[in-house]
Amino acid sequence: MRKILTSITATILCAMLALSLLGCSVNNNKAAKVKVLIVPKFEVDNITGDFPGEAQLFYEKYCAGKAETELPNLPETASFYYNQDNGAAILITGSGKTAATLAMTAVLNNPDYDLSEAFIVSVGCSGGSYETTVLGDVVLVTGACDNELGHTADIREFDDTGKDITWFQDPSFDATAYKVMDAQLNDEVYGLIKDVELQTTELSRSVTAENFPGEEWRLRDPMVIKGTSVTGDSYWKGIYGHNNAVAVTGTYKMPDPYASTEMEDLAMANVAESYGFTNRFITLRVVVDLDVFLGNDSPESLWSDGEAYNDTVDDTSGEMIDVFEPGMHNLFDASEIVIDAILDGTLSV
C-alpha cells in the first residue's frame, strides 16, 4: 500500500510540475516582445514638452503618450515605458552604477517582457577628454573601464609631489573593472552614424578656443567618434583626474583613446555580458562638459557651497551649460539612426 501511495504521490507531483512548466511556457509566449531597450539615465522635470534631459526626445518619438509602467524590483530612481506598437521600451535608470545595475536587472529578469532578441542602447551625456573631444561630440563607446576599482591617493600624500598619476591598478578587480564592447557591432553602428551633422554653440566654441590656445583640435566641429568611456560615481575634474583616466585606459588596453567620463557604462556592460547581450549592447554618449577646469572655475567655486551643481552653473561659467540642449539633440540624432535600424531589422545579430 505504501508503494502504491508513493507512486500516486509521485504521479501527482509530476503532473503538478508539468502544469507549472506549461504555465511558464504560456506566460513566456504572452510576454511583450521588446525589440530595443533604450536606456537614458535621467530626465529634467517632465518627460515631454519642456527642456529635454536624456530621455525626452526618445520618449517623444518611440513611446509618445505611453504611461509609466510599474515593474517589480525597479528602484525608486527608475522609470519604465513600453510601446507595444513598435516594440520599443525606455528605461530611465537614475544616475550612478548602483541605480543602473538595479534597474537593468529588474527589467531583464521580468517575465512579462521578452528581450531574447532585443538590443540594448544606452544613451546619455558625459564629460569629455580635453585632448580628444570637443563639446557636442557623440562618442560611440568601444570600451569602458572604472577609475574607482583600484587605489587612488591624494597627490599631497606622495613622496614625489610632482607625480602625474594618482591611480594604481589592482589586478584582483580586473574581471569587472573593464569591458571591451563587440567590435563588429560597433563597426556597423559607426558606419551608420559617422557622418551625422552635429550642433554646437558660439559660447562653446569661444570658451574652448580661449582655454586651449594653439591647440588645433579646439577649433574643429563636433562629430561622431569612437572612444573609451571611463566610469566613476564621483564627479571629478582636473588634470590629475584626466591623467588617471588616460592611465586607466592604457592599463586595460582599451581599443580606442579615452574620450568620455560618466557614471554607468561599465556597470551596464557587466550586466549586459551576464545576461548574454554582449553582441547586442550599444552605448552612445554626448560630450556636454570637459574634464579639466576652464576659465576661473575651481573646485571651491563649483562644489563647496552646498548647492546643486546645476544651480551654480550659468552661461558665464566655463562649464558652458548652453551646450546641454543642443547636445541632447546631437545624442538623439545619432541614436535615432541606430534605433530605427534595429526596429526595421536593418541592424541585427
N, C-alpha and C positions, 0 to 999 in steps of 0.2 A: 504493500500500500504506500509506504514511504517513497519507493522508487516511482510509483505512478504519480503521486503528488508532486514529487520533484520534477518529473517530466512535464506535467501540466504547467507548473510554475515557470519552468524554462521556456515552454511554448508561449505562455502569456507575455513573458518578458521580451522574447524575440519579436512578438507581434507589436508590442508597445514600441520597441526600438525601431522597427520598420516603419510604423506610423509616424514616429518622431522624425526619422530621416526623410520620409515622404513629405511631412510638413515643412521641413527645412528646404527641400527641393522646391516645393510650391512657393515658399516665401522668396527664395532666391530668384525664381522665374518672374515674380512680381516686382522685384526690386527695380527702382527707377534707374534707367540707363544714363550714365554720365559719360559724355564724350571728352569734355575738357573741364578740369577743375582750375579755376583762376584764383590765385592766392595773393591778394594785397594784404598789407599788414595793419593799416589804419585808414579811417576816413575823417574828414574835417566837418564837424557838425552834421548836416543832413546827407543822406545817401544820394540825393538828387536835387538839382536845381539851384545850387549855390556854389561857393568856392570849392573846387574839386580837390579832394585828397586822393590817395592811391586807388580807391575803389570806384569812385563816382562815374567816371567815363565808361568803365567796363560794365557797371550796373545798367547805365542808361542804354547801352547797345544790346547787351546779352541777357539781361534779366529785368528789363523795364517793367514796372508795375507789379513785380512779384514780391510777396510779403516775406519777411524773415521767417525761416523755418527753425523750430526748436529741435535740437538734437540732444540725445542723452550724452552726458560726459563732456559736453562742449564747455570750455572755460568761459567765465563771465566776460572776458576780453573779446570773445569771438562772436561773429555773426555769419549765418549761412543762408544763401539764396539759391534756388534751383528753378530752372526753366525747362519744363518737360517738352516744350515745343521744339527746342533746338539742342537739348542735351548739355547745355552749359550750366555750370554751377560756380558760384563765387563764395569763397571762404575768406572772411576778414579775420585774421588770427589774433590781432593785438600785437604789440611790439615786444621784441625780445625772443631769445632762444626758447625759454620755457613755454611761453604762450604759443609760439609757432608749433612746437612739438606736441603739446597737448591738443591743440585744435586739429592738426593734421591727423593725429592718431584717432581722435574721436570720429572723424569723417571716414577714414579708411577702414575702421572697424564696424561701421554702421551697416547692418544687413539690409536696410531699406534702400540703399544706393549701390548700384553695380558699377564699380570703377575698373572692372577687369580689363577693359581696353582703353581706358581714359589716359590722356596726357595731363600732367600737372604743369601749369605755367605760373611760376612765381613772379610777381611784378612788384616794383616798389622804387622808392627814392634811395639815394645814398650820398655819402661823401665821395670825393674823387681824389685820386693821387695827383698832386700838383705837377708832377713831371710827365704824366701820361694822359690826363684828361683835361677838358675844359668844361665849363658849366653848360649843361644841356646835352652832353653826350649820353647816349644809351649804350650801356655795357651788356653784351651777351656774355654771361659768366661761364667760363670754361673750367674753372676750378675754384673751390672755396676752402679756406683754412682759417684756423682760430688763433688769434694772438693772446687769448686768455688761457688756453690749455698749454701751459708751460710755466715758466717762472719769470717774473718781472720785478725789478728793483728800481727805487728812486735813484736818479743819477747822482744825488748827493751821497749815497751810500758807497759809491765806487772808490777804490783806491786811485784809479785812473779817472779823474773827473772830466777828462777830455774824450771819454768813450762815446761813441756814436750810437751804440745799440744797447738797450737795457732789457732785452728779452732773451731767455735761454730755452732751448728745446728740452723737453722731457720725453724721451722715446716711449715711455710707458703709456703715453696718451695717444700715440700715433694712429691707432686703429680708428679713432673717431675725430682726430684733430684736423684732418683734411680729406677732401674728396675731389677727384677729377671727374668731370662730367663726361657723358658719352660723346666722343669726338665726332662720330659720324652724324649723329643727330645735330650737334652744334654746327657742323659744316653745312648741313641742309638749311638750318634756320638762318645762318649768316647769309647764305645765298639769296634767301627770300627778302632780307631786310637791310642789306649792306648799303643800299643806295637811297634809303628813306631820307627825305629832306627834313631837317630838324630846325627848331626855332631857338633863338637866343634873345637877349635884350641888350640895349645900348649900355645900360649900367653894368651888366655882367662883363661886357667887352672892355669897358673903360677901366673898371677896377682891376680886372685881370691884367690888363696892359700896364697899369701903374705899379702893380705889385711885383711884376716879373719883367722888368726892363731888359731888353736884349735877348729874351728867350723867344725863339721863332714860334714855338708851339702855342704861345699865349694868344696869337692872332688868328688861329685857324677857326673855321666854322665848326659847330658841334656835328658829330657824326656817330654812326654805329661802329663800335669797336669790340673786339674780343678781349677779355681780360680776366684776371683773378680778383675775387672778392675776399677781403679779409674781415672776418666776423668778430665782433666783440660787443657785449652788452653795455659796457661803459662807454659813454660818448667821450671821445678824445680828439684833441687837435695838437698840432705842433710838430716840430722837426724830429723829436725823438720818437714819437708815435709813428710818424711817416717812415723813419728808418727801421723801426721794428717791423712794420708791415712789409717793407721790402725784404727784410731778413727772413720773416716767416715764409713769404712766397718763395724765396730761393731755397730755404731749408727743405721745404716739402716738394721742391722741383715741379712747381706748377707749370702748365703748358704755355701760359701767357703772362705778361708782366702784371704786377699789382696795379689795379685800376680803380677799385671801389671799396668802400668800407661801410658795413651795415651790421645788423644785429641777428639776422635769421637764416641766411643762405646755407651755412654749414649744417645747422640743425635740421633744416628741411631736406637737405641732400642725404643726411644719415637716415632720416625716416623713409625717404623715397627708396633708398637702397634696401632697407629692411623689409619693405613691402613689395619689392620686385619692380620698381618703377625707374630703375637706373637709365634705361634707354627711352623713357617717356617723361623725363623731368627736364624742364627748361626754366632758366631764371634770367630775367631782364631787369636791369637797374638804371635809373636815370640819375645823373650827377647834378645835384642842386646845391652843393657846397664843396669846398676844397678842404683838404686835411691839414692845412697849416693856417696860422693866424694871419689875417690880412689887415692892411691899414694900421689903425691904432688899437685893434682888438687884442685882448689878453684874457687869460683865464678869469681874472677878477672881474673884468668888465662884462664878460658873458655869463658867468655862472655863480658868482659869490653873493648875489643879493637875495637869493631865495625865491626869485620869480621864475615862472616857467620860461624856458629858453625862448620860445616863440614870442613871448611878451617883451623880451629885452632887445629884440632884433627888429630894425625897421630899414627903410630904403636908404638910410645914411650909413648903414653898417657895412663892413667888409663881408658880412655873411650873405649879402645880396639876396634878400628874401624875395625880390621881384622875379627871380628866375623860377620859383616853385611852380606857378601856374603854367607857364609855357613848358616847363619840364614835364608836368603831368600829361600834357598833350603830346610831347615827344615820346614818352613812355607808351601812351595809348596807340599812337600812330604806328610805332614799330610792332608792338604786341598784337594789335588788331590783325595784321597780316598773318602772323603765326597762328592765331586762334582761328581765323577764318579758314586757313589751310587745313587745320585739324578737323573743323566741323564739316568741311566739304570733302574730306578724305584725301586731299592732295598730300598732306603730311601724315604718314602712317608708319607703323613699325614694319 
